[in-house]
Each structure stands twice: as C-alpha cells, then as structure tokens.
C-alpha cells in the first residue's frame, strides 16, 4: 500500500503586543495570555503559555494552547507545540510516539506544523495531542484518572533519587484528569509495589497494572533508549473498567541515539531492563512470569518492527517532507548539513542497539 505524503500545515498565531510582553516577562509562569490561532480559514480564540522545564530557556520556545471559543476543536481542549530545539532531526519525538502506537501502547498523536507568530515565521514545531479526558474519548476508552510523571520522584518508590524518604507518595506526579480522591489509586499502587513480597507480586501487582501493556511500553522505551523515560516522561491512566493502570509515553525527543542535549548517546547506555531507578520495572523483572513476557515481546520487536527495513520509509518520508521547511526555519536552517545526516544516525543506532539487545536476551531467561 502506497504511503500518503506527510503533510505539514501552517498555524498562524496572533498575540497583542502587551500580551506578548506579559508572556515574556516570566518564562516560568504558567499563567496564559489571550491569543488568536488560525488554522486554514478558521480562527479560534485561545490562551497560550510556555511549556516544558529547561526548554523554556531556549531561544525557540514551546507552547501550550488552550481553546477558549469554541472550547473544543477536533475533539481537543488543549494542544502542545514542541519546538524540538535540541533534536537535530526534529522528528525523534514523533518517530517514538508513532512507534509506540505501532507496538500496541497507548500514545499521543503528533504532527509537524509551521508556526507563524504575528507575521513572523518561528519555524517547524511538533503539535502534540494532550493526554487528558479527550484523549480517552477519542479512543473510546472508559474515563479514568490520568497522572503525568513530571519529576524524578515518579519512580514507584518510597524514596527519592537521593535516598531520602518521600514526604508524599504522589511526589513527582501531577493530576491531568480526575478528582482529588483519585490519588488514592496512585498511593495504593506505590504502597503495594514497595510492600508486596516478590512471591505475592503476580497475585497483587498484576491486578493493579496491565502487565502486557506495561511490558510493551518497557520494550519500546528500551528500544528507543529514552534515558529519562523510566522515572518521568510518561503518564499513568487507570482504566475504570479493568481497574488497572496503563502507561503512556510522553516527550521522547532524547531517543534514537541522541541525548536530550542533542549529543550522541552510545547504543549501550540504557540496559536491557531499563533503568533500575524505576522500582516497578526493577521488581517486575525479578518475577519469572513477567520476565518471560517481556523477553518474548522484546525479541519479537527486534526481529520485526525495531529494524531498519521496517522503519526506513517512516524515517525517510518525514525527513524529506521536513527538509524544505527546515531550510526556512530561522532557528534550524544553519544546521541543515547535520539534519541531512540524521537518517543514517538513526539507522546506525537501530543496528547497534539491536545487536546489543539481542546479545543480552539470554539474561532475561527465567
């Protein structure tokens, strides 16, 4: 089947001078300012603020946009525009999120756009679907609480990274959807993970999380090698029908062989079981039943979807579609030679990472 060409729309954003001044006054503020967004021939009243953590200090900012009138557009209340400033390819995040969808993991939709603000081209952005109640509705999923893992405290442990006990078991998480009372489910999960003997893990923990989907997510995170993705850069969704948590990837720009800084990350940087700082993964991989499930999923991916032949069309089509727009991007056009070499950087990473992981599959034998 012939692949559809990758389309890149232009979004026009208008912000009054005084509102733009307010926006710039404090880059760490989450208080939005009013703006107008035009997509095609349709104009929307919106509110806009900066998004991200360290990325707010970059020259090319990322944004969160909330629709005000109407409040819902294309079944969305909110959309995120990521600058992808440090990724020389500008498509690692999308490649990762699409890869997760392809392997059966809940994952946000994404699409590249050009952004023009007040008549000035601001370059290529990645429009990201917000993981909220609309995310669930679009997929026909039952509503349930969603928690963003926004800090390293989201490690499923009773302790912080520095070894000190957490003041709260919800440390590192931010509720994206649900009621305050829904935190009890998250607290229960963290308590059970840390207080359940390994002999009882399958009976207790397997009822609280969808183990197959968790294993698929872990395999995806390990293949793409998101070093930060094990203690943040994910969301937890509790399916109210199954009463189990599912995990959703988020912000996967530091992947496919590059760090979040944009520098090369060696193919063996993340071990086959992911980072041991994730207490849930660490303990699950000590359970033979889960280890076998994870091994089978990972082994299949290394033969089928995490391969250069399978991903070549995806990578090259995005690269070719983005190139003329990168040449116009005021922040990225000077790096066009690096951009031109990115497909091979990604392909070589896949080859090296695959060889590394295949050699270590034996460590997952029960």
C-alpha positions as CSV (number, residue, x, y, z in Angstrom):
1,X,0.0,0.0,0.0
2,X,1.4,3.4,-1.0
3,X,2.2,5.7,1.9
4,X,0.4,9.0,2.0
5,X,2.8,12.1,1.7
6,X,3.5,13.7,5.1
7,X,1.6,17.0,5.1
8,X,2.9,20.0,7.1
9,X,0.3,22.7,7.8
10,X,1.0,26.3,8.8
11,X,-0.6,27.7,12.0
12,X,-0.9,31.4,12.4
13,X,-0.8,32.8,15.9
14,X,-1.6,36.4,16.8
15,X,-0.7,37.9,20.2
16,X,-1.2,41.5,21.1
17,X,2.0,43.4,21.9
18,X,1.0,43.9,25.6
19,X,0.1,40.2,26.0
20,X,3.3,39.1,24.3
21,X,5.2,41.3,26.8
22,X,3.3,39.7,29.7
23,X,4.2,36.2,28.3
24,X,7.9,37.0,28.0
25,X,8.0,38.7,31.5
26,X,8.3,35.4,33.3
27,X,9.2,32.3,31.2
28,X,8.4,30.1,34.2
29,X,4.9,31.3,34.6
30,X,2.0,29.0,33.6
31,X,-0.5,31.9,33.6
32,X,-1.7,32.1,30.0
33,X,-2.3,35.2,27.8
34,X,-5.1,35.6,25.2
35,X,-4.3,35.0,21.6
36,X,-5.9,34.1,18.3
37,X,-5.0,30.9,16.3
38,X,-5.8,30.5,12.6
39,X,-5.7,27.0,11.0
40,X,-6.7,27.1,7.4
41,X,-9.5,29.6,7.1
42,X,-10.8,29.1,10.6
43,X,-9.8,31.4,13.5
44,X,-10.0,30.4,17.2
45,X,-9.8,32.4,20.4
46,X,-7.2,30.7,22.6
47,X,-5.0,31.1,25.6
48,X,-1.3,30.4,25.4
49,X,1.6,29.9,27.8
50,X,5.1,28.5,27.6
51,X,5.6,24.8,28.3
52,X,8.4,22.5,29.3
53,X,11.1,22.7,32.0
54,X,14.7,23.5,31.0
55,X,13.4,24.0,27.4
56,X,11.8,27.4,28.4
57,X,15.3,28.9,28.4
58,X,15.8,28.1,24.7
59,X,15.5,30.8,22.1
60,X,12.8,28.8,20.3
61,X,10.1,28.3,22.9
62,X,7.5,25.5,23.2
63,X,3.8,26.4,23.9
64,X,0.7,25.0,25.4
65,X,-2.5,26.3,23.7
66,X,-6.0,26.1,25.3
67,X,-9.0,26.6,23.1
68,X,-11.5,29.2,24.6
69,X,-14.0,29.8,21.8
70,X,-15.0,27.2,20.9
71,X,-13.7,25.2,23.9
72,X,-13.2,22.1,21.8
73,X,-11.6,21.8,18.3
74,X,-11.2,18.5,16.6
75,X,-12.1,16.8,19.9
76,X,-9.3,18.6,21.8
77,X,-9.3,21.2,24.6
78,X,-5.6,21.6,24.6
79,X,-2.7,21.1,22.2
80,X,1.1,21.3,22.7
81,X,3.5,22.9,20.3
82,X,7.0,21.5,20.9
83,X,10.0,23.3,19.4
84,X,12.1,20.1,19.5
85,X,15.0,22.6,19.7
86,X,17.8,20.3,20.6
87,X,16.9,17.4,18.3
88,X,18.9,17.8,15.0
89,X,16.2,15.8,13.2
90,X,13.2,17.5,14.7
91,X,11.3,14.2,14.4
92,X,12.6,11.8,17.0
93,X,9.7,12.5,19.3
94,X,7.1,11.7,16.6
95,X,9.1,8.7,15.4
96,X,9.0,7.4,19.0
97,X,5.3,8.1,19.7
98,X,4.3,6.5,16.4
99,X,6.5,3.5,17.2
100,X,4.7,3.1,20.5
101,X,1.3,3.2,18.7
102,X,2.6,0.6,16.3
103,X,3.5,-1.8,19.0
104,X,0.2,-1.6,20.9
105,X,1.0,1.1,23.5
106,X,-1.4,4.0,24.2
107,X,0.4,7.0,22.8
108,X,-0.5,10.6,21.8
109,X,-0.9,11.6,18.1
110,X,1.6,14.1,16.8
111,X,2.0,16.2,13.6
112,X,4.6,18.7,12.4
113,X,3.5,22.2,11.6
114,X,5.0,25.5,10.7
115,X,4.3,28.3,13.2
116,X,3.9,31.9,12.2
117,X,3.5,34.4,15.1
118,X,2.4,37.9,14.4
119,X,3.5,37.5,10.7
120,X,7.0,36.2,11.6
121,X,8.0,32.6,10.8
122,X,9.0,30.8,14.0
123,X,9.9,27.5,12.3
124,X,8.9,23.9,12.5
125,X,7.0,22.6,15.6
126,X,5.6,19.3,16.6
127,X,1.9,19.5,17.5
128,X,1.3,17.0,20.3
129,X,-2.1,15.7,21.5
130,X,-2.8,16.3,25.1
131,X,-3.2,13.2,27.3
132,X,-6.5,14.1,29.1
133,X,-10.1,13.1,29.1
134,X,-10.4,14.0,25.3
135,X,-7.5,11.6,24.6
136,X,-9.6,8.8,26.2
137,X,-12.9,9.8,24.4
138,X,-11.2,9.9,21.0
139,X,-10.2,6.3,21.5
140,X,-13.5,5.1,23.0
141,X,-11.8,4.3,26.3
142,X,-13.5,4.5,29.7
143,X,-12.8,7.6,31.6
144,X,-10.3,7.2,34.5
145,X,-7.8,9.3,36.3
146,X,-4.6,10.4,34.5
147,X,-1.4,11.4,36.2
148,X,1.6,13.0,34.5
149,X,5.0,11.9,35.7
150,X,6.6,15.4,35.9
151,X,9.6,14.7,38.1
152,X,12.2,12.1,39.0
153,X,10.1,11.3,42.1
154,X,7.8,9.3,39.8
155,X,9.9,6.2,40.3
156,X,7.3,4.0,42.0
157,X,9.4,4.0,45.1
158,X,9.0,5.2,48.7
159,X,12.3,7.1,48.3
160,X,13.7,9.9,46.3
161,X,16.7,9.6,44.0
162,X,19.0,10.9,46.8
163,X,17.8,8.0,49.1
164,X,15.6,10.2,51.3
165,X,12.1,9.1,52.1
166,X,9.4,10.9,50.1
167,X,7.1,13.3,52.1
168,X,4.3,12.1,49.8
169,X,3.7,9.0,47.7
170,X,2.3,11.2,45.0
171,X,5.7,13.0,44.7
172,X,6.6,13.5,41.0
173,X,3.1,13.3,39.7
174,X,0.6,15.9,38.6
175,X,-3.1,15.0,38.0
176,X,-4.1,15.7,34.4
177,X,-7.6,14.4,34.8
178,X,-9.8,13.1,37.6
179,X,-10.8,14.0,41.1
180,X,-8.5,14.7,44.1
181,X,-9.8,11.5,45.6
182,X,-8.3,9.5,42.7
183,X,-4.9,10.0,44.2
184,X,-5.8,7.0,46.4
185,X,-5.3,4.7,43.5
186,X,-1.8,6.0,42.8
187,X,-0.9,5.8,46.5
188,X,-2.2,2.2,46.7
189,X,-0.1,1.3,43.7
190,X,3.1,2.7,45.1
191,X,2.4,1.2,48.5
192,X,1.7,-2.3,47.1
193,X,4.8,-2.2,44.8
194,X,7.0,-1.5,47.8
195,X,5.4,-3.6,50.4
196,X,4.4,-6.8,48.5
197,X,6.8,-9.8,48.8
198,X,8.0,-11.0,45.4
199,X,6.2,-14.3,46.0
200,X,2.9,-12.4,46.0
201,X,3.7,-9.9,43.2
202,X,1.8,-11.7,40.5
203,X,-1.3,-12.0,42.7
204,X,-1.3,-8.4,43.9
205,X,0.5,-6.2,41.4
206,X,-0.7,-7.9,38.3
207,X,-4.2,-6.9,39.3
208,X,-3.2,-3.2,39.6
209,X,-1.4,-2.8,36.3
210,X,-1.9,-4.1,32.8
211,X,1.2,-6.2,32.7
212,X,1.2,-6.9,29.0
213,X,0.9,-3.2,28.1
214,X,3.5,-2.4,30.7
215,X,5.9,-4.9,29.1
216,X,5.2,-3.4,25.7
217,X,5.9,0.1,27.0
218,X,9.1,-1.1,28.7
219,X,10.3,-2.8,25.4
220,X,9.5,0.4,23.5
221,X,11.3,2.6,26.0
222,X,14.3,0.2,26.0
223,X,14.5,0.0,22.2
224,X,14.2,3.8,21.6
225,X,16.5,4.3,24.6
226,X,14.8,7.2,26.4
227,X,17.2,7.6,29.3
228,X,14.7,9.8,31.1
229,X,11.6,7.8,30.3
230,X,11.7,5.5,33.2
231,X,11.1,8.0,36.0
232,X,9.3,10.7,34.1
233,X,8.2,11.4,30.5
234,X,5.2,9.2,30.9
235,X,1.6,9.3,32.1
236,X,-0.4,6.8,34.1
237,X,-4.0,6.1,33.2
238,X,-6.3,4.0,35.4
239,X,-8.8,2.2,33.2
240,X,-12.1,2.2,35.2
241,X,-13.3,-0.9,33.5
242,X,-10.3,-3.1,34.2
243,X,-9.3,-1.2,37.3
244,X,-5.7,-1.4,36.1
245,X,-3.1,1.2,35.3
246,X,-1.7,1.7,31.8
247,X,1.4,3.7,31.0
248,X,1.6,6.3,28.2
249,X,4.9,7.7,26.8
250,X,5.5,11.4,26.6
251,X,8.3,13.7,25.4
252,X,10.6,11.3,23.6
253,X,12.9,13.7,21.8
254,X,16.0,12.4,23.5
255,X,15.9,9.0,21.8
256,X,17.2,7.0,18.7
257,X,20.8,7.6,19.6
258,X,20.8,11.2,20.9
259,X,20.6,12.7,24.3
260,X,18.2,15.5,25.3
261,X,21.1,17.8,24.7
262,X,21.3,16.6,21.1
263,X,24.7,14.9,21.6
264,X,25.2,11.3,20.7
265,X,24.1,8.7,23.2
266,X,26.0,5.4,22.9
267,X,23.8,2.5,22.0
268,X,24.5,0.6,25.2
269,X,23.8,3.5,27.6
270,X,20.4,2.0,28.8
271,X,20.5,-1.6,29.9
272,X,18.1,-4.3,28.6
273,X,15.8,-4.0,31.6
274,X,15.6,-0.2,31.5
275,X,16.9,2.0,34.4
276,X,16.8,0.3,37.8
277,X,15.7,3.6,39.3
278,X,12.2,2.6,38.2
279,X,11.2,0.4,41.2
280,X,8.2,-1.1,39.5
281,X,10.2,-2.4,36.5
282,X,13.1,-3.5,38.7
283,X,10.8,-5.7,40.8
284,X,8.7,-6.9,37.9
285,X,11.8,-8.2,36.1
286,X,12.5,-10.4,39.1
287,X,9.2,-12.2,38.6
288,X,9.8,-15.1,36.1
289,X,6.3,-14.8,34.6
290,X,6.8,-11.1,33.7
291,X,10.4,-11.6,32.6
292,X,9.3,-14.2,30.1
293,X,6.5,-12.0,28.8
294,X,8.9,-9.0,28.4
295,X,11.6,-11.2,26.8
296,X,9.1,-12.5,24.2
297,X,7.8,-9.0,23.3
298,X,11.3,-7.6,23.1
299,X,12.6,-10.5,21.0
300,X,9.8,-10.1,18.5
301,X,10.3,-6.3,18.2
302,X,14.0,-6.8,17.5
303,X,13.0,-9.1,14.6
304,X,10.1,-7.2,13.2
305,X,9.4,-3.5,14.0
306,X,12.6,-2.2,15.6
307,X,14.6,-2.8,12.3
308,X,16.0,-0.6,9.6
309,X,13.9,-2.2,6.8
310,X,10.7,-1.6,8.8
311,X,11.4,2.0,9.7
312,X,13.2,3.2,6.6
313,X,10.0,4.5,4.8
314,X,8.8,6.3,8.0
315,X,12.2,8.0,8.6
316,X,12.9,9.0,5.0
317,X,9.4,10.3,4.3
318,X,9.4,12.5,7.4
319,X,13.0,13.7,6.6
320,X,12.2,14.6,3.0
321,X,8.9,16.3,3.9
322,X,10.6,18.4,6.7
323,X,13.7,19.4,4.7
324,X,12.3,22.4,2.7
325,X,10.7,23.7,5.9
326,X,13.9,23.3,7.9
327,X,15.6,25.4,5.3
328,X,13.2,28.2,6.2
329,X,13.3,27.7,10.0
330,X,15.2,30.7,11.4
331,X,16.5,28.6,14.3
332,X,17.5,25.4,12.4
333,X,18.4,26.3,8.8
334,X,22.1,26.8,9.7
335,X,22.2,23.2,10.8
336,X,20.9,21.7,7.5
337,X,24.0,19.6,7.0
338,X,23.5,17.9,10.4
339,X,19.8,17.4,9.6
340,X,20.8,15.8,6.3
341,X,22.8,13.1,8.1
342,X,20.2,12.3,10.7
343,X,18.5,9.3,8.9
344,X,21.8,7.5,8.9
345,X,22.5,8.4,12.5
346,X,19.1,6.8,13.4
347,X,19.6,3.7,11.2
348,X,23.1,3.1,12.6
349,X,21.7,3.4,16.1
350,X,19.0,0.8,15.3
351,X,21.6,-1.6,14.0
352,X,23.9,-1.2,17.0
353,X,21.1,-1.2,19.6
354,X,19.5,-4.3,18.1
355,X,22.8,-6.2,18.2
356,X,23.5,-5.1,21.7
357,X,20.0,-6.1,23.0
358,X,20.0,-9.5,21.1
359,X,23.2,-10.4,22.9
360,X,21.6,-9.7,26.2
361,X,18.3,-11.5,25.7
362,X,19.8,-14.5,27.5
363,X,19.8,-12.5,30.7
364,X,16.0,-12.5,30.6
365,X,15.7,-16.3,30.6
366,X,13.8,-17.5,33.6
